[in-house]
Amino acid sequence: MRSTRVLLSCVVFFALSILAAGQAGTGSIAGVVTDPSGAVVQGAIVTATNSATGAVRTMTTSDAGNYSITSLAPGSYTVSVEKSGFPKVVLTNVQVSTSLSVPLNAQFQLGTATESVSVTADTLAPIETQDSQVSNLVDSARMKALPLITRNPYELVLLSPGTAQANSSLGGFNVNGARERNNNFLLDGVDNNDTSVPGIPGGALAANPESTEEFRVITNNFNAEYGRDTGAIIDVVTKSGTNQFHGNAYWFGRYEKIGGARDWFNRPEDGPRDPYDRNQFGYSIGGPVWKNKTFFFFNHELQRFRTSRTNPAVVPTQEFKAGLFTFHGFDDADPPNPVTRTIDLRQGSTRPCKRFLRFIPTPRSLPATDSADCSFSQTLQISIATRQLERSTITLQVARH
């Protein structure tokens, strides 16, 4: 029997720069600005510019020299710090990730106001100094570098400390001993939990490596903005368009004839190897709708999966299908004696019955069943329960800054 399942998931996300601080699916930059002597500088203007989209956020340092720029989309930023009387400080390649506050302190140097000091910040360690959350980041580079046999990025959740594969049909995972149903899935900051069957990896709308920018697995000491569950917070961020058009096409395949192996129930003497064909292919495109303002990203992935398993089945013997019935039993004596009775109906078998029975496979020199009552049937290894899956997933994101 062919089973076809079509899954269509559309995710439309409008990201505004005026979102409230602490919004899930975004990151932040925070630090202290000081002068050459180490004294704090108040009133300095700190500007963060997204290198891919040109989105700009500005903040002024407080009386204590502190600043915090929140609700930043994950990506690479250039941060500039300005104050009259000091050379401009520019920090490039500041990497912001979801659900993390990047510590970034700046110190003015002596010089003229027309000069600028550039610092490359790509060596900054993403240490969480602003809160006590325990988390692990899985970015797009790790998704591409690590093997994903089914191309399911949520399998990489198991890279986080305290996680283990759950022993259930849901295929989820336990975090710090909590049930798999206690995990909280977010997609671009929006609740993505399957309310009917909680615990399924990926939640209600699944993602693939080509449409996922990164995700963070928070396993302990969640911030108050999350709540809900006691297991883990899986905060997924989809890819976004930039000021440049970009796209790709891809295809992945797995086949039983290329590196496939037989299992115990599909031995060479049982017949041909079980078929296994998995094709996953798709394409992505992203770019600007309105440069520096509005961007789009579109991904379409299709899966075609065909397989079957070899299972034991009880089928009639050749003699039974021909009309020869042999019964093995015992008489009424004390002690009973074994007896054998044979009923021959070969001459009286009807053609419709024979036509029906010829469609049933015949055992090939395999032992009979353990039944001591008759020799009507034998056990046959036969490929049944063929499964065919067709799935289409569409991801669309539109972001405005």
C-alpha positions in Angstrom: 0.0 0.0 0.0 1.3 3.4 -0.9 1.2 6.1 1.7 1.7 9.6 0.6 2.1 12.5 3.0 2.4 16.1 1.9 3.6 18.6 4.5 3.4 22.3 3.6 4.7 24.7 6.2 4.9 28.4 5.5 6.7 30.6 8.0 6.3 34.4 7.5 8.3 36.4 10.0 8.4 40.2 10.1 11.4 41.4 12.2 11.1 45.0 13.4 13.9 46.9 15.0 11.6 48.2 17.7 10.9 44.7 19.1 11.1 44.5 22.9 14.4 43.6 24.6 14.9 40.0 25.4 12.9 38.7 22.4 13.7 35.1 21.7 15.4 34.4 18.4 17.6 37.4 18.6 20.8 38.4 20.4 22.3 41.4 21.9 25.6 43.3 22.5 26.5 44.9 25.8 29.6 46.4 27.4 31.3 49.4 29.0 33.0 52.3 27.2 36.1 53.8 28.9 38.7 56.5 28.2 42.5 55.9 27.9 42.8 56.1 31.7 40.1 53.5 32.3 37.4 55.9 33.5 33.9 55.3 32.2 32.6 57.5 29.4 29.0 58.7 29.5 27.1 59.9 26.5 29.1 58.0 23.9 27.2 56.9 20.9 27.4 53.2 20.1 26.2 52.1 16.7 25.7 48.5 15.5 25.4 47.9 11.8 24.5 44.5 10.3 27.0 43.7 7.6 24.6 41.7 5.5 21.4 43.8 5.7 22.7 47.2 6.6 20.3 47.4 9.6 21.5 50.0 12.1 20.9 50.2 15.8 22.1 53.1 18.0 22.5 53.4 21.8 24.0 56.0 24.1 26.1 55.0 27.1 24.7 55.6 30.6 26.2 57.6 33.4 28.1 54.4 34.4 29.4 54.0 30.8 27.3 51.0 30.1 25.3 50.2 27.0 23.1 47.4 25.8 21.8 46.9 22.2 19.1 44.2 22.2 16.9 42.5 19.7 19.7 42.0 17.1 19.2 39.5 14.4 21.9 36.8 14.4 24.8 37.7 12.1 28.0 39.7 11.7 28.0 43.3 12.9 30.3 46.3 12.8 30.2 48.3 16.0 31.4 51.9 16.1 31.8 54.0 19.3 32.0 57.8 19.0 32.5 60.7 21.5 33.6 64.2 20.8 37.3 64.7 21.6 38.3 61.1 21.1 39.2 59.1 17.9 36.4 56.9 16.7 36.6 53.2 17.7 35.4 50.7 15.1 35.0 47.0 16.0 34.4 44.7 13.0 33.2 41.2 12.6 31.3 41.0 15.8 29.3 37.8 15.7 25.9 37.9 17.3 24.0 34.6 17.9 20.5 33.9 19.1 19.6 34.0 22.8 23.1 35.3 23.7 24.5 38.6 24.9 27.9 39.3 23.4 30.2 41.2 25.9 32.0 44.0 23.9 33.9 46.7 25.8 35.5 49.6 24.0 38.3 51.9 25.1 39.1 55.2 23.5 42.7 55.9 22.5 44.6 59.2 22.5 44.6 61.0 19.2 42.8 63.6 17.1 39.1 63.5 16.6 39.5 62.9 12.9 41.3 59.6 13.5 39.7 56.2 14.0 40.9 53.0 15.6 39.8 49.7 14.1 39.7 46.5 16.0 38.8 43.0 14.6 36.6 41.3 17.2 36.5 37.9 15.6 38.5 36.4 18.5 35.9 37.3 21.1 34.7 34.2 23.0 30.9 33.9 23.2 31.0 33.7 27.0 27.7 34.4 28.7 28.6 37.1 31.2 25.2 38.8 31.3 23.2 35.8 32.6 23.6 32.3 34.0 22.0 30.3 31.2 23.8 27.1 30.2 23.5 26.7 26.4 25.1 25.3 23.2 25.0 26.9 19.8 24.6 24.9 16.6 25.3 27.1 13.6 25.0 26.5 9.8 28.7 25.6 9.6 28.3 22.7 12.0 25.2 21.5 10.2 27.1 21.3 7.0 30.3 19.8 8.5 28.7 17.1 10.7 27.0 14.0 9.2 23.2 14.1 9.2 22.0 10.8 7.7 18.4 12.0 7.4 19.3 15.7 7.1 17.4 16.5 10.3 19.2 19.4 12.1 17.5 18.6 15.3 19.6 15.5 15.7 22.5 17.9 16.6 20.6 18.7 19.8 22.4 15.7 21.2 25.7 17.6 21.0 24.7 19.5 24.1 25.7 18.3 27.5 23.0 16.5 29.5 21.1 15.3 26.5 20.2 11.7 25.6 18.1 10.0 23.0 14.7 9.1 24.3 13.6 5.5 24.2 10.2 6.0 22.7 8.4 6.1 19.4 8.5 9.9 19.3 12.2 10.0 18.6 12.8 12.9 20.9 15.4 13.4 23.6 15.7 13.8 27.3 17.5 16.8 28.8 19.0 16.5 32.3 16.6 13.6 33.0 13.4 15.4 32.0 10.8 13.9 29.8 11.0 14.5 26.1 7.6 16.1 26.3 9.1 18.8 28.5 11.2 20.5 25.7 10.1 23.9 24.4 10.6 24.5 20.6 10.7 28.1 19.3 10.9 29.2 15.7 12.1 32.7 15.1 10.9 33.5 18.6 7.4 32.0 18.1 5.9 29.0 19.9 6.5 26.0 17.6 5.3 23.2 19.9 3.1 20.4 18.6 0.3 20.6 21.2 -1.3 17.3 20.1 1.9 15.2 20.4 4.5 17.2 22.4 8.1 16.0 22.3 8.5 15.4 18.5 11.9 16.9 17.5 11.3 20.0 15.5 7.9 20.8 16.9 4.9 21.6 14.7 6.9 23.1 11.8 10.1 21.2 11.0 13.2 22.8 9.4 16.0 21.6 7.2 19.7 22.5 7.2 19.2 24.7 4.1 16.6 26.9 5.8 18.1 27.0 9.3 20.6 29.7 10.1 21.3 28.4 13.6 19.7 27.2 16.8 20.6 27.4 20.5 19.9 24.7 23.0 19.4 26.1 26.5 19.6 23.3 29.0 19.6 25.1 32.4 18.9 28.3 34.2 16.5 29.7 31.6 15.7 33.4 31.6 12.2 34.4 32.7 11.2 35.2 29.2 11.0 31.5 28.3 9.2 29.6 31.1 6.8 26.9 30.0 8.9 23.7 30.3 11.6 22.1 32.4 13.5 20.2 29.8 15.3 22.4 27.2 14.7 25.5 25.1 15.4 24.9 21.4 15.5 28.3 19.8 15.6 28.0 16.0 16.4 30.9 13.7 15.6 30.6 10.0 17.8 32.1 7.3 17.1 35.6 6.1 17.7 37.5 2.9 20.5 40.1 2.6 21.3 43.1 0.4 22.8 40.6 -2.2 20.8 38.0 -4.0 22.0 34.5 -3.2 20.7 31.0 -3.8 21.6 27.3 -4.3 20.2 24.0 -5.4 21.0 20.7 -3.8 20.3 17.0 -3.9 21.1 14.1 -1.5 20.4 10.4 -2.2 20.8 7.1 -0.3 20.3 3.8 -2.1 20.5 0.1 -1.1 22.7 -0.6 -4.1 25.3 2.0 -2.9 26.6 1.0 0.5 23.4 -0.7 1.6 23.5 -3.7 4.0 21.2 -6.6 4.7 19.7 -7.1 8.1 19.0 -10.5 9.8 15.6 -10.8 8.3 16.8 -10.1 4.7 19.4 -12.8 4.2 20.7 -13.6 0.7 18.7 -16.9 0.7 15.6 -15.0 1.4 15.6 -13.2 -1.9 16.5 -9.8 -3.2 17.8 -7.1 -0.9 15.1 -4.8 0.5 14.7 -1.7 -1.6 15.8 1.6 0.0 15.6 4.8 -2.1 15.8 8.2 -0.4 16.0 11.4 -2.4 16.0 14.8 -0.8 16.4 17.8 -3.1 15.5 21.4 -3.3 16.5 25.0 -3.8 16.8 28.3 -1.9 16.8 31.9 -2.9 17.1 35.1 -0.9 17.7 38.8 -1.5 16.4 42.3 -1.0 12.9 43.5 -1.6 13.8 47.0 -0.6 17.6 47.5 0.0 18.5 48.0 3.6 14.9 47.7 4.6 13.0 44.6 3.5 14.4 41.1 2.7 13.1 37.7 1.7 14.3 34.1 1.9 12.5 31.2 0.2 13.4 27.4 0.5 11.5 24.5 -1.1 12.6 21.0 -0.3 11.1 17.7 -1.5 11.6 14.2 -0.1 10.9 10.9 -1.8 11.4 7.9 0.3 10.7 4.2 -0.7 11.5 1.2 1.3 10.1 -2.2 2.5 11.0 -4.7 5.2 11.3 -8.5 5.0 9.0 -10.1 7.5 7.9 -13.7 8.2 4.5 -14.7 6.9 2.6 -18.0 7.2 1.5 -19.2 3.7 -0.1 -22.4 2.4 2.2 -25.2 1.2 2.1 -26.3 -2.4 0.2 -29.5 -1.5 -2.5 -27.4 0.3 -3.0 -25.2 -2.7 -3.3 -28.3 -4.9 -6.0 -29.8 -2.6 -4.0 -32.3 -0.6 -4.5 -31.9 3.1 -2.5 -33.9 5.7 -3.4 -33.9 9.3 -1.1 -35.1 12.1 -2.7 -35.9 15.5 -3.4 -38.5 18.1 -6.1 -41.2 18.6 -8.2 -41.7 21.7 -6.1 -44.6 23.2 -4.5 -44.4 26.6 -1.7 -43.5 26.0 -2.6 -41.8 22.7 -0.9 -42.9 19.5 0.2 -40.6 16.7 -2.0 -40.8 13.6 -1.8 -39.2 10.2 -4.8 -38.6 8.0 -4.8 -37.4 4.4 -7.7 -35.9 2.5 -7.2 -35.7 -1.2 -9.5 -33.0 -2.9 -7.3 -32.4 -5.9 -9.8 -33.7 -8.3 -12.6 -31.6 -6.9 -10.8 -28.3 -6.5 -12.6 -25.5 -8.2 -10.8 -23.2 -10.7 -11.7 -20.0 -8.9 -10.0 -21.4 -5.7 -6.9 -22.4 -7.6 -6.8 -19.0 -9.3 -6.9 -17.3 -5.9 -4.3 -19.5 -4.3 -1.8 -19.1 -7.1 -1.2 -15.5 -6.0 0.1 -16.6 -2.6 3.9 -17.2 -2.6 5.2 -20.7 -2.2 7.9 -21.5 0.5 11.3 -22.4 -1.0 12.6 -25.3 1.0 12.0 -23.6 4.4 11.1 -25.5 7.5 7.5 -26.0 8.4 5.8 -24.2 11.3 6.1 -25.5 14.8 2.4 -26.6 14.8 2.1 -30.4 15.3 -1.5 -30.5 14.1 -1.1 -30.1 10.4 1.2 -29.6 7.4 -1.0 -27.0 5.7 1.4 -24.1 6.0 5.0 -23.1 6.2 6.8 -19.9 7.3 8.1 -17.7 4.4 10.3 -14.6 4.6 8.4 -12.1 2.3 8.8 -8.4 1.7 5.7 -6.7 2.8 4.6 -3.3 4.3 6.2 -1.3 1.5 6.4 2.3 2.5 6.5 5.3 0.2 6.7 8.9 1.5 6.5 12.1 -0.4 6.9 15.3 1.5 7.2 18.9 0.4 8.4 21.6 2.8 8.2 25.3 2.0 9.8 28.0 4.2 9.3 31.7 3.5 10.7 34.5 5.6 10.1 38.2 5.1 12.0 40.5 7.4 11.8 44.3 7.6 14.2 46.4 9.6 
